[in-house]
């Protein structure tokens, strides 16, 4: 990729995490977990489009829409849980050593969330910690799983020796905040 590609911000979330992970691994541009144009329809009434406006605000140089736990000192990344689990062991997986890893999920049963953490945690050795974003639109199962999404995340963090750092304001919700990969900085050119 040319010099122009290295100076751009690449925004998205969910399945876009594959691209963001590969760009981050190869140090191309500024990958950012952020609301996208399709989010204009997320919400109702006065709140419709608020998450997409958050991205426009960040692109204009505002730091107010960045996920509030980012401190600008500790590097961070944010991914959809299944996307990050599928990146593991591939040439697209970035080195997350020393990073705060934020994960969110949508539309998965809690037993599937549990299995995804089982598959993911061996690849998170050396991270600074994990934060759990929204786990939304969880389908009803024919019997209760027995643990909440947060309890699942805490269990697997404890088992893997990864610090569980609490919740993050990311995910397939109107509250999806901006997470620049690496250190929380304004967008290129802002």
Legacy VTK file of the C-alpha trace (Angstrom):
# vtk DataFile Version 3.0
C-alpha trace
ASCII
DATASET POLYDATA
POINTS 190 float
0.000 0.000 0.000
1.219 3.485 -0.778
1.975 6.430 1.490
-1.604 7.774 1.265
-2.936 4.495 2.696
-0.645 4.862 5.690
-2.045 8.300 6.492
-5.747 7.361 6.607
-8.119 6.337 9.356
-9.994 3.064 8.740
-13.246 2.860 10.669
-15.730 0.103 11.346
-16.691 -2.667 13.716
-18.153 -6.161 13.743
-16.984 -8.063 10.625
-14.841 -5.075 9.669
-12.581 -6.219 12.523
-10.825 -8.606 10.127
-9.650 -5.655 8.052
-8.866 -3.520 11.112
-6.807 -6.335 12.644
-4.789 -6.858 9.451
-4.163 -3.133 9.036
-3.038 -2.857 12.660
-0.753 -5.859 12.344
0.947 -4.301 9.323
0.975 -0.758 10.795
-1.112 0.683 7.975
-3.058 3.823 8.818
-5.162 4.255 11.955
-7.600 1.358 12.473
-10.569 2.438 14.605
-13.462 0.462 16.113
-16.261 2.974 15.486
-19.876 3.403 14.406
-20.429 3.494 10.641
-22.889 5.019 8.176
-25.369 2.133 8.587
-25.716 3.164 12.243
-27.650 6.253 11.137
-30.750 4.061 11.547
-29.750 2.852 15.032
-32.013 4.402 17.655
-35.399 6.041 17.599
-36.609 9.601 17.385
-34.125 12.177 18.650
-31.455 9.510 19.239
-31.513 8.187 15.664
-28.103 8.580 14.069
-26.351 9.596 17.291
-23.768 6.813 17.087
-22.829 7.690 13.485
-22.570 11.368 14.508
-20.104 10.258 17.174
-17.765 9.068 14.411
-18.131 12.310 12.472
-17.294 14.248 15.621
-14.137 12.167 16.156
-13.137 12.629 12.511
-13.452 16.383 13.111
-10.894 16.182 15.923
-13.094 15.715 19.012
-11.873 13.369 21.725
-15.198 13.459 23.612
-16.577 10.405 21.788
-13.664 8.102 22.634
-14.433 5.141 24.901
-14.130 6.686 28.391
-11.749 4.116 29.893
-8.997 4.869 27.354
-6.231 6.829 29.022
-3.897 7.573 26.088
-1.110 5.716 27.898
-2.103 2.052 27.529
-2.626 0.830 23.941
-6.036 -0.678 23.246
-7.991 -2.513 20.560
-11.656 -3.408 20.218
-13.203 -6.301 18.335
-16.373 -8.282 17.966
-15.719 -11.445 20.025
-16.314 -13.958 17.235
-14.232 -11.886 14.814
-11.270 -11.777 17.198
-11.578 -15.493 17.935
-11.509 -16.215 14.177
-8.416 -14.018 13.697
-6.432 -16.105 16.193
-3.687 -18.162 14.594
-3.996 -16.404 11.217
-1.727 -14.000 9.362
-4.226 -11.223 10.121
-3.895 -11.406 13.933
-2.001 -8.423 15.369
0.324 -8.700 18.353
-1.815 -7.622 21.311
0.903 -7.843 23.963
0.497 -5.038 26.500
-2.872 -3.964 25.058
-6.226 -3.581 26.703
-8.482 -5.793 24.613
-12.151 -4.837 24.388
-14.678 -7.304 23.010
-18.384 -7.092 22.214
-20.861 -9.528 20.684
-24.282 -9.558 19.057
-26.788 -12.277 18.284
-24.991 -15.218 19.922
-26.295 -17.600 22.577
-24.462 -17.374 25.894
-23.113 -20.910 25.451
-21.524 -19.707 22.186
-20.037 -16.681 23.978
-18.533 -19.116 26.500
-17.030 -21.241 23.713
-15.619 -18.168 21.985
-13.807 -17.108 25.168
-12.501 -20.693 25.524
-11.014 -20.478 22.011
-9.716 -16.910 22.388
-8.042 -16.825 25.793
-4.852 -18.802 24.931
-4.073 -16.077 22.376
-4.391 -13.267 24.925
-1.368 -14.179 27.039
0.560 -10.986 27.707
-2.316 -8.542 27.254
-2.774 -5.793 29.842
-6.375 -6.788 30.439
-9.812 -7.372 28.947
-12.927 -5.196 28.962
-16.350 -6.473 27.972
-18.577 -4.330 25.794
-22.232 -4.920 25.009
-23.402 -8.464 24.473
-26.688 -7.703 22.768
-29.577 -9.482 21.052
-28.780 -12.737 22.862
-31.221 -15.397 21.566
-33.378 -17.269 24.063
-32.166 -20.788 24.691
-34.417 -23.698 25.616
-32.788 -23.678 29.068
-30.817 -20.971 30.907
-27.054 -21.099 30.415
-26.429 -20.324 34.067
-23.987 -17.412 33.702
-24.250 -13.873 32.403
-21.930 -12.597 29.679
-19.922 -10.697 32.273
-19.596 -13.783 34.488
-18.380 -15.744 31.456
-15.742 -13.097 30.674
-14.617 -12.953 34.311
-14.361 -16.750 34.524
-12.197 -17.078 31.412
-10.011 -14.121 32.382
-9.368 -15.654 35.795
-8.639 -19.041 34.261
-6.208 -17.520 31.705
-4.531 -15.106 34.142
-5.756 -12.060 32.195
-6.917 -9.103 34.309
-10.647 -8.454 33.898
-10.977 -4.655 33.846
-14.754 -4.238 33.731
-17.109 -2.990 31.059
-16.552 -0.887 27.931
-19.007 1.264 25.990
-18.674 -0.550 22.661
-20.884 -2.858 20.664
-23.915 -3.118 18.430
-25.810 -0.480 20.399
-26.476 3.242 20.225
-23.771 3.698 22.903
-20.946 2.356 20.690
-17.931 4.595 21.406
-14.719 5.203 19.443
-11.652 2.998 20.083
-8.592 3.956 18.026
-6.244 0.959 17.859
-3.040 1.599 19.772
-3.092 4.835 21.728
-6.188 7.052 21.782
-5.212 9.848 19.424
-7.123 12.227 17.138
-7.605 11.034 13.548
-4.892 11.662 10.950
-5.122 15.214 9.654
-7.272 16.510 12.549
LINES 1 191
190 0 1 2 3 4 5 6 7 8 9 10 11 12 13 14 15 16 17 18 19 20 21 22 23 24 25 26 27 28 29 30 31 32 33 34 35 36 37 38 39 40 41 42 43 44 45 46 47 48 49 50 51 52 53 54 55 56 57 58 59 60 61 62 63 64 65 66 67 68 69 70 71 72 73 74 75 76 77 78 79 80 81 82 83 84 85 86 87 88 89 90 91 92 93 94 95 96 97 98 99 100 101 102 103 104 105 106 107 108 109 110 111 112 113 114 115 116 117 118 119 120 121 122 123 124 125 126 127 128 129 130 131 132 133 134 135 136 137 138 139 140 141 142 143 144 145 146 147 148 149 150 151 152 153 154 155 156 157 158 159 160 161 162 163 164 165 166 167 168 169 170 171 172 173 174 175 176 177 178 179 180 181 182 183 184 185 186 187 188 189
